[in-house]
Amino acid sequence: MTANPTILALDFDGVICDGLREYFQTAWKAYSQVWHDATPREELAPQFYRLRPVVETGWEMPVLIRALVLGIEETEILHNWTAIALQITTRDHVEAMQISTIVDDIRDRWIASDLEGWLSEHQFYPGVLQRLAEVLNSSIQTAVISTKEGRFIQQLLRQQGIQLTDDQVYGKEVKRPKAQILQELTEKNGNVPIWFVEDRLKTLQGIEHHADLENVTLFLADWGYNTDRDRQSIRESDRIHLLSLQQFGQAFSTWR
């Protein structure tokens, strides 16, 4: 591992920002619209928070609520989420794109009608914004690679006084996997050291298998949306490094 990265790439949700409260509120509204069920179910929020690690993209959030309403056990969801999500959408005749559009529309309306309320549902992990600001003021290039819409990322960071250019934000709208974006950064900048911090283990494992991304050092953010099982599984990995929130705020030399 190099002493410092040339490019620091960060996931957004689960690394920079904790949006669990907003996730649940948006997901519940979308679920109610798709499945025509407006019954308040705030008691499902703690389960939803615990199971957030299974969600890869936004359309899955209302489906997760559907799974909880149907009474599917948490352990089953944790171990078989992909199959469960497919079973639910197939049986109920709904499509990922349809749900995704509804989720984005709900966010758009919420932002347009109550921006302060929407922003207040998000929290930033302690020390992360300060560290991000330090990196942005250094010679290290910075990129945010996320499945969240780039405009939402920009909105949230601007509210915290951090400005990123469009070239620094790769959101859902780019419609390319994170591994492909890292490949593009490599091709654009040469085979320079890239450090990528992500909270989803499955994503990191997918990148790990790309032979042309050996220049990318991978970190699992232990403060994000992952499970103890995920964290324990990489203890012996020579490619994926477990990173604590304390380490993130310190010099890069401590990230080992």
N, C-alpha and C positions, 0 to 999 in steps of 0.2 A: 504494500500500500504506500502511495506517495505521501509526502509530508503534508501537502495541501492539495485540494482539487483545483483544476483550472476552471471547471464548471461545477457549481453546486445545484443539483436539481432536486426539487422538493414536491412531494404530493401536497395537496392543500387540506382536505378534510381528514382529520386524524393525525396530521403532522403539524400544520400551522394553526388550524381552526377546529374547535370543537362545536359542531352544530347539532348536537343530539336533540336539543329542544326544538329547534326549527325543523329538523328532519321529521320528528314525530308529528308536529302540527301540520306540516305540508302533506306528509304521508296519509294522515288521517282524513284530511279534506279530499285528497285524491281517491282514497279508498271509498269514501262515502259517495263520491260522484260515480265511480266505476261500478261499484256493487250496490248502489242505491240503498245504503244503510247509514242513516244519520244518527244512530243511537250513540250517545257519548260513551266512550270506553277508555277514559283516562287511566283506568287501572291497568291497561295493557302497556303503558309507557315504560315501566321498569323492565318488563320482558323485552320490549323493543330495543331499549338501550343495551341490554345484555347481548342481544342477538345481532346488533349492528355490524359486527365483524363479517357476517355472511354476505352483506350487501356489497356488490361491486359497482353497480350504476343505479341512478336514481329511480328508474322504473320499478326496481325490485322492492322499494320501500313499501308501497301500498300492498304489494303481494305478500310481503312479510306480515303485515297487519292481517291480511286475509287468512294467512296460515294460523295466526294466533287466535283469531275469531273462530276458526274451524276446530280449535282445540288440539292442534298438532304439538306434540311435546317438544320442549326446547332442545333436548339432546338429539332428537331426530332431525330437527332443523339444522343444528350445528354440523351434523355428520352428512346430511343428504340434501342440502339446500338446493343445489342446481336441479336435481330431479324433482323436488317438491315444487319449486317455482314453475317448472315446465308443466307439471301435472295440473297445477291450479289454473294457469293461463289457458291450457288446452281445454280443460273441462269446462271452464267458464267462458270460453270463446272471446278472450281478450288478447290483445297483442302488445308486445313490449313498446313499440313505437306509439301506439295509441295512449298507453299509460304514461309514457315519457312526455308526450305533448301536454297531457293534462297536468302533470306535475309542474312542468315549466310554466304553463299558463297560470296556475295557482300562485306560483312565486311571483310572476310578473304583476299580477293584480295586487298581491299583498304589498309588494315594493311600491307600486304606483299609488296605492291608497294609504299606506302606513309604513313609510320607509323606516322611521325610527323604531317602530314596533318590530319590524322584521330584523333590523340590525341587532336589536337588544336580545334576540333569541340566540345569538351566536356569542361564543366566548373564545378567546385566544389563549392557548396554553401558556402558562407563566414563563416569561423570558424569551419566548420564541420571536415575538415582533422585534424586540431589542436586538437579538442576534441577527435576524434577517436584515435589519437596518445597517448593522455593522458590515455585513457581507456586501450589501449593495454599495456601500461607500468604500469598498476595497477593490483590488484589481481582479477579484474572482467574479466570473460571470455567473448570473443567477437565472434559473428557469423554474417556473411552477408548472408541473405536469399533473393534470387532474381530470377526473371524469365529471367534475362539476362545470357548469357553464362558465366560460371565461368572464363574461360580463358580471356575474355574481361575485366571482373572485375579486375582480377589479373594484367593485362597489364596496365590498367589505374591507379591503386593504386601504382604499382611499379614505374611508371613514376613520381609519387608524393612522392616517398621515403617511402612508406608504404608497408611492406611485410606481407602478410597473408599466413598461411599454407593452404594446400588443405582441411584440416579438418575444417577450419574456413569459407570456402566459399561453399555455397549450391546454385549452379546456375541452369540454365534450364536443364542442362544435367542430374541432379539427377532424373528428371521426377517424382517428388513427390510434392503434394500441400504443401503450407507453413504451414498449420495446422499440417500436418503429420510430417514435419521436427521438429516443436516445440514439438510434442508428443515424437519424438525420443530423443530430447535433454532432455526432462523431464525424460524419462525412463533411459537414460544414466547417468544423474546426480542426480537423486532423485527429490523429489518434491520441488526443490529450486526455489526462485523467479527469473522469467525471465521477462525482459521488452522488448517488441517488438515495434519498431518504423516503421511505414508503412505509405505511402501517399495515398493508395487506400482504401477507406472506405469499399467497398464491401468485400475486403479481411479480414479486421478487423471484420466485422460483421459475416463472416463465422466462424472465430476463436471463436468469442464470444459465439457461440451456441454449442461449444464443452465442455461438462461438465467436461471432464478430463483435461481441460486446464485452470482451475481456478487459477493455480499458475502463469499464464501469464498475466501481466499487459499490456494493449494495449494503444498505443499512435498514434494519427493521426497527421502527420507532416504537419502543415498548410502552409509550404513553397513549398510543392511538387505539384504533379499533381492531385489536387482535386479542387472542385468547392466551391463557397461560400455556396451553398445549402448543400453540404456535411458537411461543417464545422458547419453550423447553426444547422443541424439535431442532432448533438451529444452534444449540450450545456447542456442538462439535463441527459445525459447518466452517469450511475454510473460505467460503465465498460470501455468505450473508452474515453480517455482523449485527449483534444486538446493540442498540443505542438507547441510552437513557436520556431523559429530559435534562438532567444535570449536565451530562456530557455535551449535549447539543449546544448548550450555552457557553461552553468552554472552548479553548483552543482546539484546532483540528487534531493536534497531536494526542489528545485524550480520547479520540474516537476509535479506540482499538481495544 
